[in-house]
Amino acid sequence: MSESNHTGPLRAEELVVLVDHRERRYLVQLTPGKRYHTHNGYIDLDDVVGLEEGSWLVTSGGNRILALRPLLSDIVLEMPRSGQVVYPKDLGAILIYGDIFPGASVVEAGLGSGALTMTLMRAVGERGRVVSYEVRQQTAEKTLGNVHLSMPNIDNLTIRMADVYEGVQEREVDRIVLDVPEPWRVAPSALEALVPGGLFLAFLPTALQVHELVNALRNTGRFRLVETQEVLTRSWHVTRSSLRPDHRMVAHTGFLVRARKTSARPHVDLDSERDESLPEAEFLRPAHSQQEVNKWTEP
Ligand SMILES: C[S@@+](CC[C@H](N)C(=O)[O-])C[C@H]1O[C@@H](n2cnc3c(N)ncnc32)[C@H](O)[C@@H]1O
């Protein structure tokens, strides 16, 4: 994932974003000999190769077209998708909230369209590694093609065709980032996989899933500092004569739940250390044993 991919004149075979006169964006690969057809004429993609980013072209029909390297958010929003992607507003938050750092070892599930994978790859850099679990072969093949198109030189991404609920196979993992329907099923094996102090993060669309996950994390007795966030952003319409929020916004997408792996807590008798954040007995599912209930409720 060399930084040089992001500089210099536009090269044959790389991805560009073409922006039309209405600021509509089109993600296009600069395939030699091909034409790109717009609503008003075409451009020869060979004419784009060798231009500096930010150059203008004119279509055969007389419309202006701007050529740029795509931002990661352009790729995420414009690439062909196999299912729901994580939106840029959440991707940014995941990097900070999930404390993804250069050189980190990250396990992710599921791969999906690869939006989160590409974001993680960028953040861990060349010294880090990402292992992404996926159960659908077709999804994995298509997504891997997309990822390599925008990040041609990476060799530190592994796609693991496996059900993450059956266990995380990696060890000494710094961060586990999940976008699967039942992340609580990963909590026990995440404890095996994570380094001491490692971070578990899940992206969840519904509050019911959040509740299930938070209870499960706390019930392990080893995940602490369990926190939940939701990210809302609102774009604005700014012109000479108007300054207001846009009428439409991407409102709810999902919640972020994170927790840190700790060692087992020592037993103390002090009342002052009784933990208000632990779930009350009535929040525990009936399936929990009386022993587990006692663990949280006994003084
Ligand atoms: C919502 S999509 C992930 C989207 C992805 N985060 C992105 O940004 O494009 C969920 C993906 O998880 C996969 N998946 C679901 N359950 C899984 C499991 N138990 N193990 C591995 N992958 C799973 C699905 O096949 C699907 O591709």
PDBQT file of the ligand as one rigid body, heavy atoms in Angstrom, charges set to zero:
ROOT
HETATM    1  C1  LIG A 301     -23.238  -5.890   6.822  1.00  0.00    +0.000 C 
HETATM    2  S1  LIG A 301     -22.122  -6.848   5.909  1.00  0.00    +0.000 S 
HETATM    3  C2  LIG A 301     -20.540  -6.149   6.301  1.00  0.00    +0.000 C 
HETATM    4  C3  LIG A 301     -20.304  -4.882   5.552  1.00  0.00    +0.000 C 
HETATM    5  C4  LIG A 301     -18.874  -4.419   5.666  1.00  0.00    +0.000 C 
HETATM    6  N1  LIG A 301     -18.550  -4.038   7.032  1.00  0.00    +0.000 N 
HETATM    7  C5  LIG A 301     -18.628  -3.251   4.724  1.00  0.00    +0.000 C 
HETATM    8  O1  LIG A 301     -18.255  -2.156   5.198  1.00  0.00    +0.000 OA
HETATM    9  O2  LIG A 301     -18.801  -3.424   3.517  1.00  0.00    +0.000 OA
HETATM   10  C6  LIG A 301     -22.051  -8.354   6.823  1.00  0.00    +0.000 C 
HETATM   11  C7  LIG A 301     -21.163  -9.393   6.167  1.00  0.00    +0.000 C 
HETATM   12  O3  LIG A 301     -20.872 -10.357   7.169  1.00  0.00    +0.000 OA
HETATM   13  C8  LIG A 301     -20.940 -11.640   6.615  1.00  0.00    +0.000 C 
HETATM   14  N2  LIG A 301     -21.229 -12.527   7.748  1.00  0.00    +0.000 N 
HETATM   15  C9  LIG A 301     -22.408 -12.690   8.393  1.00  0.00    +0.000 A 
HETATM   16  N3  LIG A 301     -22.281 -13.560   9.407  1.00  0.00    +0.000 NA
HETATM   17  C10 LIG A 301     -20.987 -13.956   9.418  1.00  0.00    +0.000 A 
HETATM   18  C11 LIG A 301     -20.237 -14.853  10.224  1.00  0.00    +0.000 A 
HETATM   19  N4  LIG A 301     -20.810 -15.525  11.214  1.00  0.00    +0.000 N 
HETATM   20  N5  LIG A 301     -18.919 -15.026   9.962  1.00  0.00    +0.000 NA
HETATM   21  C12 LIG A 301     -18.323 -14.353   8.948  1.00  0.00    +0.000 A 
HETATM   22  N6  LIG A 301     -18.990 -13.486   8.132  1.00  0.00    +0.000 NA
HETATM   23  C13 LIG A 301     -20.301 -13.283   8.365  1.00  0.00    +0.000 A 
HETATM   24  C14 LIG A 301     -22.045 -11.550   5.580  1.00  0.00    +0.000 C 
HETATM   25  O4  LIG A 301     -21.907 -12.546   4.588  1.00  0.00    +0.000 OA
HETATM   26  C15 LIG A 301     -21.835 -10.130   5.032  1.00  0.00    +0.000 C 
HETATM   27  O5  LIG A 301     -20.974 -10.145   3.922  1.00  0.00    +0.000 OA
ENDROOT
TORSDOF 0
